[in-house]
Amino acid sequence: MSRLLPLALLAALVALPLALGPSPYLLNALIVTGILTIGALSLNLLLGFTGQLSLGHIAFFGIGAYVSALTSLGFEVDLGFGYRIVHEPWPAAVGFGLATLAAGACGWLIGRLSFRVRGAYFVIVTISFAEVVRLVALNWVELTQGPLALTGIPAITLGLPGIGTWTLRTKLQNYYLVLAVGTLCWLVVARLVGSRFGRAMRGLKENESLALSVGINATRTLTVAAVISAAMAGAAGSLYAHYLRIIDPDVFAFTTTVSMVIMVVAGGKGTLMGPVVGGLIFGLLPVALRPVMAPEAQWIVYGLVLIVILFVMPRGIVPGLADLVRRRPARPAPVLEPSPVVQR
């Protein structure tokens, strides 16, 4: 039954645009929510399965956005001492791949530096890293245009040899692209968690001393998890850049990381469906409240919903609903009455 739920949700998401009709507003909300849900999936790999809280996760998202945008736009930058780099525009699909690799490389660097001292030190390192990257994007105007933003980012073009190419300009096309990438990321996490490596991650989260005693390399395991998590966040950032077609240093806003953490914790950290459910609820809740409430009231209701969920289901929505299903009393078996004996 539990295996059918992801398939049922995927089928519902595939059919959702057909049910909504041509509504650019709702499609835009679904696309942005889907991109943030991919970020929440990547964060859940660290927070949910290894127990490491990354409050600077938006750095990998922003790095993916800028790398993909600059790869597809091209740039010319002076490094000093007579060195100058000139890059001609490459296809946006190549930028997507490079964004994933660059974010993953940054995840490896942060993992190698900070996982030797975990806990609060890792949180501080990730926050500091995100702020450093934001300041670079803000002040390196020759490369990033700073607060003026990078504009005219091309849409992603997909193509197959002998068939043709498709430039994904419409919202419907971008919706299915985000859904496809999100499904792929979910499958990667599911495969990873169910493997021997996933058991090592959970072992480090539950009892690090016992995991170390059976030969699990903590630093290597956590670093690999950080690389995969950062790479998925970079892929989400690339989708964000090519969908909006414009990015500025506000892409590194700390509130986006907070939104991802809320999606993971409220949905159920350490579960496969938790970030998806939490992402859909808290991504679409502001959209549902916007027509009927003032902005201040929207955030009050947003906070109240989060508080109620965490009070009623402290472990998150998905584990809470699973507990309710398990506690439901089974239907008693019918009692068969003995048939009367006919005496002659």
N, C-alpha and C positions, 0 to 999 in steps of 0.2 A: 504493500500500500504506500509506504513512504517513497518508493522509487517512482510511483506514478504521479506523485504531487509535483515534482519539477517538470515532468512532461506536460501535465495539465496546465501548469502556469505558463510554460513556454507556448503551448498552443493558444492560450488565451491572449498572450502578448502579441503573437503573430496575427491573430484575428482582430485585435483591438482597433487598429486604424480603420478597418472596414466597418466596425460598429459605430465609431465616432463620426465617420464621414469626413469631408474636406474641411477640417478645422485647424488652421495653422497655429492658433494659440495653444490648443491642447497638444498638438504634435510637438511644438516647441518645448512645452513643459515635460512631455514624456522623454524627449531626447536629452534634455539637461539632467533630468532625474536618472536616466539610464547611465549617463557618463559618471555622475556622482556615485551611482551604485557600483560601477566598476571600481572606482576609487575605494569604496567601502569594502568590496571583496578583497582588494589588495591589502587594505589595512587589517582586515580580519585574519589574514594569514599570520601577521605578527601579533596582534593583540589577542586574538581568539585562540590560536593554536600554539603559540610560544609564550604568551603572557607578557610580551614586551610592548609597552605603550609608546607609540611614535606620534608626538604632537607636532612634528615638523613634516608630516607626510605630504603636505601640500607642495613641498620643495620638489619632489619627484614628479608630481603632476605638472608643475610649472616648467620644470626642465624639459619634460616631454613636449609641452606646448611650444616653447621657444625653439628647441632644436628642430622640430618638425617645420615650424613656420620659416625659420631661417634657411633650412635646407631647400624648401620649395620656392622661396623668394630670391635666394642668392644674397650675397653681401660682399662688401669690400671694407677691410679694417686694417688700420696701420698699427703694427705692434712695436714700432720704434726701432732704432738702430738700423734703419733702412729696410726692415722686413715689412712686407705688406701681403696680406692674404686676400685673394680675389676668388670668390666662389660663384660659379654660374648656377642658375636655378636648376634643380633636379625635380623629377616627378614627386608629387605629394605622397604617393605610396612608399617611395624610398625614404622620404622624411619620416613617415610613420615607423618604419623599421629602425631607422637611426635613433629616433626618439626613444623607442623601447630599449635599445642597446645602451644609449647614454644614461638613461635613468637607472637601468640595472647596474651599470658601472659605478654610478654614484652611490647606489645602495650597497655595493660591495665595499666601497671606500668607507662609508659610515659604519658598516658592520665591523670591518677590521679594526676601526679606531675605537669603537665604543662598546662592543660586546665583551671585551675583557673586563670592563667595569659596568655592570648592568644596573637595572633598577632606575633610580632617579638620575643617575649619570647619563644613561641612554636618552632619557626624556630631554635633559638639558642639551645634550649634543644635537639631537634632532631639531629642537627649537632654534638653537644657534645657527645650525646649517641652513635652515629655511630663511632666517633673517639675512644671513650673508648673501644667499642667492638672490633674494629680493632686492637687496641694495645694489648688487651687481647689475641686475636687470634695470634698475631705476637710474643708475649713474653712468653706465657704459652706453652713452647715447649714440656713439658712432655705430655700434653693433645692433642695439636693441631699440633705438629711437626713444628710450627712456619713457617719460610720461606721455609722449606724443603717440605712442603705441605703434605696433607693426600692423599695417593695413594691407588690404588687397591679397590676403593669403588665399591661394587657390584651393578649390574643392578637391577632394580625393578622386582620382580617376582609376578605375579598375579596368583591366583588359585581359582577354584570352587570345593567344595566337590563332590566327585564322578565323576568329569570330568577330572581334571588334572591341571597342572600348566604351566605357560608360563613365561619364562625369557625374558624380553624385551631388547635384545642386539643390534638388527639391528636399523639403522636409521629410516627405515619405521615404525617399531613398536614404537619407541620413538616419532615419529611425531604424530601418532594417539593418543598416550597417552597424549602428550602436548595439542593436539586439544581437547581431551575429558575433561581434567582438565580446560582448558581455557573456554570451553563452559559452564561447571558447574559453574565456577566463574562468568561468565557473567549472567547466570540465577539467581544466588544468588543476585548479585547487582541489576538486574532488578526487582526481587521480593521485595527486600528491599526498593528500591527507590519508588516503587508504593504503599508501605504500609503506615500506619499511622506514623511509625517511619521515613520513608523517607520524609514525609511532614514536620515532625518536623526538620529534618536536613536542608531542604531547607528554612524553616522559619527562622532558626538561621542564615543562610547565608544571606538572603535578608534583614531581619530586626530583629536583636537580641532583642532589647528592646520590640518590639511588641510580639515576641515569648515568652519572659519571662512573659509578662503581661497576657498571656492566659494560663499560668501554665506549660510551657515546661521547663523541668530540663536541662539546657544547659550542665552542666558538665557531667551528666550521658549520655545524648544523644551523645555528642562528644566522650566520652570514649568508648562507645559501637561501634561507627563508627571506632575508632582507633583500637579496638580489631579485628574487622572483616577485616579491611584493612591490619593490620599486619599479621593476620593468612594467608590471601591469598598470601601476599608477601613471607611468610615462605614456603608455598606450592611451589611457583615458585622456591625458592632457593633449595628446596629438589630435584625438577626435574632437576635443573641445575647440582647439585652434582652427581646424579646417571646417568646423561647422559654423562658428561665429564669424570667421574670416578676419578677425581683428583681436589682438591681445595686447595687454599692457601689464605693468607690474602688479596691478590689483589681482592678477591671477594667483598670486602668492598669499592672498588674504588668509589670516589665521582662522577666520570664521568658517572657511570651507573645511579645514581640518576638523573643527568642532562638529560640523554637520556630519562628516564621515564617522566620527566617533559615536555620535548619537545614533546613527543608522545601525552601526555594529552592535552597540550595547543594548539598544531598545529591541532590535530584531532578535538578538541572541548570539553573543560572541561565542566562538568555538563551534558554531553550527554552519552547515553549508547554505541553508536557506535563510538564516537570520539576516545577513546584510541585504539580501534581495527584498525580503518582506519589510525590514526597517527602511530601506531605501525608497520603496514604493510609497510607504505610508508618510514618512517625513519629507519626501521629495514632492509629493503631490498635495499634502495637507495645506501648505500656504496657497497653492493654486485654487483649492476648493474654498478657502476662507476669503480670498481676495475680493470676490464680488459682493460679499455680504458684510464685511467688517472693515474698519479703519486699520491702517498698518499697525498702530500700537496695540489694538485689540487682537490682531492676528498673532503677534508674538506672545501675548499673554495666554491665548488658547493653546498655542504651540507648546509652551512650557507646561501648562496644566495637563495636557495630554501625555507628555513625556513623564511627568511626575506620577500620574495615575497608573500608567503602564508599569513603571518600575516598582510602585508599591504593590500592585496586584500580581505582577509577574516579575519578581526580582531578577530572575535569570534571563529575561527577555521574552518576546512574544512566542517564538517558535518553541523553545523548551517549555514555556508555560502551557501552551496549547497541547503539547505532547503529554505533559503530566495530567492534564484534564482528561485526555482520551484514555490514558492508562487507568485513571481512577474511576472511570465510568463503570458502574456495576454491570457485570455480565447478565444477560437475560437468563432467568432460570429455565432449566430444561423441563419440558412437560412431564408430568407424572402420569404414568400409564396405570389405569385402574384395572385390576384383574377382572376378566370376563366372568360373568356368573355361570355357575355349573348347573346345567339342566338335568334334573333327576327324572328318571322314568319309573 
